[in-house]
Amino acid sequence: MVLFRTTYLEIHYLLQDQLLETSWKGPCSSPDYRDCLNTYANIIQKYKIRRWLDDQALSGQVRQTDQSWTVQEWTAIFIPLASKLKKIAQVNALDGYTYGLSTILQQVIYAGKCPFACREFDNRPEAETWLLS
């Protein structure tokens, strides 16, 4: 089921797999980026999600100010909501500018506060295989 769709992001939920799929389609403005991450947090609260595929292949570069906001503010909101997640797989950006969940979550993992497994992949099929295993 489609939960969210814009020109820069699509979010789908697959109930049978308890899987959230987020697919970035291109770059967006700073307010739109932050709205999208807040939408993630709202969806995590509303649906039973055990797995998350975050496809950033076409995402574009995230601004430094948004990177800082994500680490300092959004993560503090998201991590407590994500206690039911088991796995997150991120497909890296094709242009090499991935700064997304895995980068942020690596900092949380190293701090010992991440309750789920998180891995990065260079392609979607490998990410899907790992998530559903």
C-alpha positions in Angstrom: 0.0 0.0 0.0 1.3 3.5 -0.8 1.5 5.6 2.3 3.2 8.7 0.9 4.2 10.0 -2.6 5.9 13.1 -3.9 8.2 13.9 -6.8 11.2 13.1 -4.5 10.0 10.2 -2.2 7.7 7.3 -2.2 6.8 5.2 0.9 5.2 1.8 0.6 4.1 -0.6 3.3 3.9 -4.4 2.7 1.7 -5.8 5.4 2.5 -9.5 4.8 6.2 -8.9 5.3 5.8 -6.1 7.9 8.1 -4.2 5.5 8.4 -0.4 5.0 10.0 0.6 1.7 11.2 4.2 1.2 12.5 5.1 -2.2 14.1 8.5 -2.8 13.5 9.8 -6.4 15.6 12.9 -6.2 16.8 15.7 -4.0 14.4 18.0 -2.1 14.5 21.2 -0.1 15.5 21.3 3.5 12.0 21.7 4.9 10.8 18.8 2.6 13.7 16.6 3.8 12.8 17.2 7.4 9.1 16.6 6.8 10.0 13.3 5.2 12.0 12.2 8.2 9.2 13.2 10.5 6.8 11.2 8.3 9.0 8.2 8.8 8.6 8.6 12.6 4.8 8.9 12.3 4.6 5.8 10.1 6.8 3.8 12.5 4.3 4.6 15.3 1.2 3.8 13.2 2.1 0.5 11.5 3.6 -2.7 12.6 7.0 -2.6 10.9 9.7 -5.1 11.5 11.9 -4.4 8.4 12.7 -1.2 6.5 14.3 -0.9 3.1 15.6 2.7 2.6 16.5 3.1 -1.1 18.6 6.2 -1.5 20.0 5.3 -5.0 18.6 8.6 -6.4 18.5 10.7 -3.3 21.1 13.4 -4.0 23.2 15.1 -1.4 21.8 16.0 2.0 22.8 19.5 3.2 25.2 19.7 6.1 22.6 21.6 8.2 20.1 18.8 7.6 22.7 16.1 8.5 23.3 17.9 11.8 19.5 18.2 12.5 19.0 14.5 11.7 21.7 13.4 14.1 21.0 15.9 16.9 17.2 16.1 16.8 15.5 13.5 14.6 17.4 10.5 15.9 16.4 11.2 19.5 12.8 11.1 18.4 13.1 8.1 16.0 15.1 5.6 18.0 12.6 5.2 20.9 9.8 4.7 18.3 11.8 2.1 16.4 11.9 -0.5 19.2 9.9 -3.0 17.1 12.2 -2.8 14.1 14.4 -5.8 13.5 16.4 -4.8 10.4 17.0 -1.7 8.3 18.7 -2.0 4.9 19.9 1.1 3.1 20.7 1.1 -0.7 23.4 3.6 -1.2 23.1 6.6 -3.5 24.4 6.1 -7.0 26.3 9.4 -6.9 28.2 8.4 -3.7 26.6 11.1 -1.6 24.6 8.8 0.7 24.1 10.4 4.1 21.1 8.7 5.5 19.9 6.2 8.0 22.9 4.0 8.0 25.3 6.9 8.6 23.2 8.3 11.4 22.5 4.9 12.8 26.1 3.9 12.8 26.7 6.7 15.3 23.8 5.4 17.4 25.1 1.8 17.1 28.5 2.9 18.3 26.9 4.6 21.2 25.2 1.3 22.1 21.6 2.7 21.6 20.4 1.0 18.4 17.9 -1.8 19.0 18.1 -3.3 15.5 20.4 -4.5 12.8 21.4 -2.0 10.1 23.4 -2.7 6.9 24.3 -0.8 3.7 24.0 -2.2 0.2 25.0 -1.1 -3.3 21.9 -2.6 -4.9 18.3 -3.2 -4.0 18.1 -7.0 -4.7 20.9 -7.7 -2.1 19.2 -5.4 0.4 15.8 -7.2 -0.1 17.4 -10.6 0.3 19.1 -9.7 3.6 15.9 -8.0 5.0 13.7 -11.0 4.3 16.2 -13.6 5.5 
